[in-house]
């Protein structure tokens, strides 16, 4: 399970591996959501996302995008983050669920995406208990589908090493 960079930009970067339009549900444009490889030099406000969440051929999706205010973060192992991740494991299925990180241990948000037009599936985003969330429309060409985790993916051993989610 590798990570990639993710950030909101005004125009598609030439070195992005994927990008999609980003709008509020009311249609107001927010720019583009772009992704880069780990060794790229993305925009300064880029965050880490689980690479399995991304697919340059991905269909449009509704998403709950949770982002911490600039300069604010929670330690990944904070009880609020652990509680949110437990709620994700108990919740309804989503096409994409990923925490957003700075470094290996600073939680700065989450991305939960669904397809089918039903925003009610995003109403109770557990990550929104940590930082503000907004429901957005992510266009074609960025988000894929992730397999549901079998758990206990909320545990870590060392800041850069999440416990393997596909086995215990």
KOLPAMI-118946 format. One record per residue (C-alpha): residue in one letter; x, y, z; residue number from 1. Coordinates in steps of 0.02 Angstrom, whole numbers, plus 50000, padded with zeros to 5 digits. Example, Ala and Ser with C-alpha at 12.3 -4.5 7.8 and 13.67 -1.06 7.14 Angstrom:
BEGIN
NODE rest     u     v     w  nr
NODE    a 50615 49775 50390   1
NODE    s 50684 49947 50357   2
end
This chain:
BEGIN
NODE rest     u     v     w  nr
NODE    x 50000 50000 50000   1
NODE    x 50088 50156 49939   2
NODE    x 50043 50337 49957   3
NODE    x 50031 50481 49834   4
NODE    x 50018 50670 49849   5
NODE    x 49849 50757 49831   6
NODE    x 49813 50943 49819   7
NODE    x 49690 51072 49756   8
NODE    x 49759 51176 49612   9
NODE    x 49696 51305 49487  10
NODE    x 49762 51217 49330  11
NODE    x 49820 51041 49291  12
NODE    x 50005 51022 49335  13
NODE    x 50111 50945 49198  14
NODE    x 50184 50818 49320  15
NODE    x 50017 50762 49394  16
NODE    x 49975 50577 49374  17
NODE    x 49789 50616 49382  18
NODE    x 49676 50767 49402  19
NODE    x 49490 50803 49404  20
NODE    x 49377 50952 49417  21
NODE    x 49318 50994 49592  22
NODE    x 49150 51079 49625  23
NODE    x 49036 51109 49772  24
NODE    x 48870 51018 49759  25
NODE    x 48787 51182 49707  26
NODE    x 48904 51187 49555  27
NODE    x 49024 51321 49617  28
NODE    x 49199 51279 49552  29
NODE    x 49338 51245 49676  30
NODE    x 49478 51210 49552  31
NODE    x 49557 51043 49514  32
NODE    x 49603 50901 49630  33
NODE    x 49771 50834 49571  34
NODE    x 49881 50688 49621  35
NODE    x 50069 50660 49608  36
NODE    x 50191 50518 49635  37
NODE    x 50281 50514 49805  38
NODE    x 50446 50576 49731  39
NODE    x 50366 50726 49644  40
NODE    x 50374 50904 49707  41
NODE    x 50189 50949 49716  42
NODE    x 50108 51109 49778  43
NODE    x 50163 51158 49954  44
NODE    x 49992 51120 50028  45
NODE    x 49982 50942 49958  46
NODE    x 49941 50800 50077  47
NODE    x 49971 50613 50074  48
NODE    x 49830 50498 50017  49
NODE    x 49822 50309 50003  50
NODE    x 49875 50275 49823  51
NODE    x 49739 50143 49802  52
NODE    x 49610 50283 49808  53
NODE    x 49671 50352 49641  54
NODE    x 49631 50298 49465  55
NODE    x 49661 50410 49312  56
NODE    x 49514 50319 49228  57
NODE    x 49400 50341 49379  58
NODE    x 49218 50394 49362  59
NODE    x 49148 50553 49442  60
NODE    x 49103 50540 49626  61
NODE    x 49026 50635 49769  62
NODE    x 49149 50656 49911  63
NODE    x 49162 50718 50087  64
NODE    x 49326 50813 50091  65
NODE    x 49389 50846 50266  66
NODE    x 49537 50964 50281  67
NODE    x 49619 51039 50434  68
NODE    x 49647 51227 50434  69
NODE    x 49824 51270 50375  70
NODE    x 49955 51236 50508  71
NODE    x 49838 51127 50613  72
NODE    x 49848 50938 50630  73
NODE    x 49814 50796 50750  74
NODE    x 49939 50657 50787  75
NODE    x 49882 50507 50686  76
NODE    x 49867 50406 50846  77
NODE    x 49757 50537 50931  78
NODE    x 49599 50463 51008  79
NODE    x 49488 50571 50896  80
NODE    x 49570 50499 50740  81
NODE    x 49563 50320 50806  82
NODE    x 49380 50343 50849  83
NODE    x 49343 50411 50675  84
NODE    x 49431 50264 50595  85
NODE    x 49332 50141 50701  86
NODE    x 49171 50227 50644  87
NODE    x 49228 50211 50462  88
NODE    x 49252 50024 50487  89
NODE    x 49075 50011 50560  90
NODE    x 48993 50124 50431  91
NODE    x 48914 50105 50261  92
NODE    x 49018 50055 50112  93
NODE    x 49104 50190 50013  94
NODE    x 49201 50180 49850  95
NODE    x 49350 50271 49924  96
NODE    x 49402 50305 50104  97
NODE    x 49573 50375 50147  98
NODE    x 49651 50477 50283  99
NODE    x 49752 50629 50229 100
NODE    x 49921 50653 50310 101
NODE    x 50070 50768 50322 102
NODE    x 50229 50672 50353 103
NODE    x 50197 50498 50418 104
NODE    x 50105 50539 50578 105
NODE    x 50008 50703 50561 106
NODE    x 49824 50682 50521 107
NODE    x 49754 50829 50422 108
NODE    x 49592 50757 50354 109
NODE    x 49505 50623 50257 110
NODE    x 49422 50588 50091 111
NODE    x 49267 50479 50077 112
NODE    x 49190 50458 49904 113
NODE    x 49032 50373 49840 114
NODE    x 48950 50354 49672 115
NODE    x 48766 50353 49629 116
NODE    x 48717 50530 49677 117
NODE    x 48660 50493 49855 118
NODE    x 48741 50626 49966 119
NODE    x 48655 50554 50120 120
NODE    x 48790 50419 50120 121
NODE    x 48912 50559 50163 122
NODE    x 48809 50650 50294 123
NODE    x 48894 50572 50445 124
NODE    x 49077 50571 50394 125
NODE    x 49174 50517 50549 126
NODE    x 49324 50621 50496 127
NODE    x 49213 50777 50505 128
NODE    x 49218 50756 50694 129
NODE    x 49402 50802 50684 130
NODE    x 49401 50945 50557 131
NODE    x 49274 51035 50445 132
NODE    x 49204 50938 50298 133
NODE    x 49124 50991 50136 134
NODE    x 49028 50885 50012 135
NODE    x 49106 50905 49840 136
NODE    x 49090 50834 49665 137
NODE    x 49251 50759 49599 138
NODE    x 49252 50744 49410 139
NODE    x 49311 50601 49300 140
NODE    x 49493 50550 49303 141
NODE    x 49550 50542 49485 142
NODE    x 49458 50428 49606 143
NODE    x 49447 50241 49589 144
NODE    x 49370 50107 49700 145
NODE    x 49455 50034 49851 146
NODE    x 49423 49863 49926 147
NODE    x 49339 49870 50096 148
NODE    x 49467 49852 50236 149
NODE    x 49458 49696 50342 150
NODE    x 49536 49785 50491 151
NODE    x 49616 49817 50609 152
NODE    x 49688 49957 50499 153
NODE    x 49680 50087 50637 154
NODE    x 49835 50020 50724 155
NODE    x 50013 50071 50682 156
NODE    x 50187 50010 50724 157
NODE    x 50305 50156 50702 158
NODE    x 50248 50322 50629 159
NODE    x 50273 50271 50448 160
NODE    x 50206 50094 50460 161
NODE    x 50018 50065 50466 162
NODE    x 49972 49891 50525 163
NODE    x 49935 49785 50370 164
NODE    x 49748 49807 50341 165
NODE    x 49729 49647 50240 166
NODE    x 49794 49528 50374 167
NODE    x 49821 49522 50561 168
end
